[in-house]
Amino acid sequence: MTAQQTSPRSLKSIAGAILLALGFLVLFANLDAVASQISGAAGIPDAHEPEVLPALVLGTLHAVQSYVFDHSGFFSALLQILVSFWPLILIILGGVLLRDAFRGLFADYKAAAGASAMGDR
């Protein structure tokens, strides 16, 4: 039996699909926890209450005050926020790796749509 060779393009597509799926899985699994952390940090008990705008304004003023008077605390909080977005990095990497596969798929679709539009005239 001969071993089937996998092209580097299909390996990129497979890796991209895995990273994309893993990123979405982790993102949606932790979305509820992240939403409750953000609303708790901003002092918002429920997103449907009318006090959301004043709470966001006060949160923004607190962030500006922290930036002006406590640089280390501000950058520590900023680092925590960026670390919480790591599933988005997986999604972006998966999308970049899948770009070639989608480009070929859309090129085929565009060619078929163009051919059918020319045949209808």
Contacts in CASP RR format, 6 or more apart in sequence:
PFRMAT RR
TARGET T0000
AUTHOR 0000-0000-0000
METHOD contacts of the structure
MODEL  1
MTAQQTSPRSLKSIAGAILLALGFLVLFANLDAVASQISGAAGIPDAHEP
EVLPALVLGTLHAVQSYVFDHSGFFSALLQILVSFWPLILIILGGVLLRD
AFRGLFADYKAAAGASAMGDR
9 100 0 8 1.000
9 101 0 8 1.000
12 97 0 8 1.000
12 98 0 8 1.000
12 100 0 8 1.000
12 101 0 8 1.000
13 97 0 8 1.000
13 98 0 8 1.000
13 100 0 8 1.000
13 101 0 8 1.000
15 94 0 8 1.000
15 97 0 8 1.000
16 93 0 8 1.000
16 94 0 8 1.000
16 95 0 8 1.000
16 96 0 8 1.000
16 97 0 8 1.000
16 98 0 8 1.000
17 94 0 8 1.000
17 98 0 8 1.000
19 90 0 8 1.000
19 91 0 8 1.000
19 93 0 8 1.000
19 94 0 8 1.000
19 95 0 8 1.000
19 97 0 8 1.000
20 90 0 8 1.000
20 91 0 8 1.000
20 94 0 8 1.000
20 95 0 8 1.000
20 98 0 8 1.000
22 90 0 8 1.000
23 87 0 8 1.000
23 88 0 8 1.000
23 90 0 8 1.000
23 91 0 8 1.000
24 87 0 8 1.000
24 91 0 8 1.000
26 87 0 8 1.000
26 90 0 8 1.000
27 87 0 8 1.000
27 88 0 8 1.000
27 91 0 8 1.000
30 87 0 8 1.000
34 84 0 8 1.000
37 84 0 8 1.000
39 45 0 8 1.000
39 46 0 8 1.000
39 47 0 8 1.000
42 55 0 8 1.000
42 56 0 8 1.000
42 59 0 8 1.000
43 55 0 8 1.000
44 51 0 8 1.000
44 52 0 8 1.000
44 55 0 8 1.000
44 56 0 8 1.000
63 74 0 8 1.000
63 77 0 8 1.000
66 73 0 8 1.000
66 74 0 8 1.000
66 77 0 8 1.000
67 74 0 8 1.000
END
